[in-house]
């Protein structure tokens, strides 16, 4: 089975190439990626050898994150703090899939990371649940979390920024 990072790399390679359709089969698992205009369609089919068990078909259509412009009345100090955080952040940890964002392994636990937390490349920063599968998301950089961009339990889109990180 392909790992999340391998799937991400395949998506990037296919997106940058002239290939319109890609299929990968291994150990009874088939992953098909097709380009259709500006949107990518990914299908994952898991075949099992157990009779009378239905075939699972996952059809995920990643869509670009939609940002809504909102106007908020904030104090000058809060605006300055946001400006500093934005200028300090030089890396964004993004969601590799559509799913539900969780900041801790269970509701009783402390969050993996908060604003000001130091992270390494292999530090787990959150979980994104997709179809009852809990996927640990790693920082992929060494640095400090300067902003958490989503709330616990919030639905996230493919490619949506989750954290801003100031790298060292």
N, C-alpha and C positions, 0 to 999 in steps of 0.2 A: 504494500500500500504506500502511496506517495505521502510524504510529510507536507505540512502546510507550506514551509519555506520552498520546497521543490515545486509545489503547485504555483506559488507566487512567481517563481523564476520562469516557469513555463508560460504563464500568462503574459509576463513582460516580454519574453522572447517572441511569442506569437503575435502580440500586439505590435511589436516593432518590425515584424516581417511581413511579407506579402502572402503568407499562408492564411487561408480562409477557414480551414477546418483541420483539427488535429485529434487523433484518437490514440489512447495508450491503454494496453491491456496487460494485466499481470495478476496471477493468482486468483482468477475469477472476478477481478475488479476491472471495470472499463471506465475510463475517464475520457470524455469527448468535449472538445472546446471548439466553438464555431464563432467566427466574426460575422456580424450582421450590421452593416453600417457603422455607427459609432458605439454600439453596445455589444458587449461580449455575452455569449450564452454558454454556460458550463453545465454539462450533464455528467452525472456520476451514477453508474449502474453497478450494483453489487449483486453478483450471482451466487447462489448457494446451492449446495448439492443435496439439500434436504428436500424430499418430495412433498408436494402440497403446501409448500411455503411460498408466499408471494415474493416476487422480485421487487426489490426496493429501487425506486427511481427518484433521484434528487435532481431537480431542475432549479438552478440558482441563476438569476439574471442580475448581476451586479449593476447598480446604477450609481452615477456620480452623486456624491453628497450634496444636498441642497442646503445652502445657508440662507437664512432669512435675515434681512436687515431689520434690526429693532432699535428703537430709540429709547434710552433709559436715562433718567435723571440720576446722575452720580456726583459724588463730591469730587472736588479737584484732586484730593489725595488718592481716591480710588482710581481715577483716570490715570494719574501719574504712575501708580503701582502697576496697572495693566500695561502701560506703555513700556515700563522697565522690563516686565516679564516678557513682552513681545520682542523687545530688542535683545534680551539675553538669550532667548530660545533660538537655537539654530538647527533643531531637529524636531520632527513630529513623529510620534509613534502612531501609526494608523491601523485601523481595523482591517484584517486580512479577509474578512467575510461579513456577510449580513448576519446579525444575531443580536442577542441580549448581552449587554455589558454588565459584568459583576466585578466589583473592586476587591472582593475577598473570597476565600474558598468556601465559606458558608456564612450565613447571617450573623452568627455569634462571634466570628473572628474579626480581628482588626484588618483594615485595608492592606493590600500588598504594599502600596506606595501612597504617599500624600505629597502635597506641595512641600518641597525642601528635601525630599528623600533622595539619597544617593543611590544610583543604579549602576550595575555592570552590564555587559553585553548579554549575559545569561540570566539576569534577574527577571523573575516573573512579575509583571506589573498589573495584570488583570486576567480575567477569563471572559471569553466570548462564547456563549452557548448558541449552537446552531443545531436544530433538530435533535435535541436531547444529548448532543455531544458537547462536552465542556472542553474548550481549547484554550490552553494556557498561552498567553501572549507575552513574549520576552521583549526586553528593552532594545536589544540589538545595538546599543551604543553605551559608552560609559559617560556618565554625567549626573546632572541633578534635575529632578522634576521641578519645573518652574510654574506649570499650570496643568490642572486636571480639567479636561474640556467636556466630559460627560458625567452624568449622574448614575449612581448605582441602579440597576434594573432598567436602564434606558435602552431602547432599540437603536442599534448602530448600523450604518450602511458600509458596504465595501469601500475601502479607501478613506473613510471618515477619520479625521484626526482625533485621537483619544487623549494624548498627553503632549505637552511641549517640554522639550529637554534642552538644557544648556550643556553642551558637550565640553570636555576638557581638552 
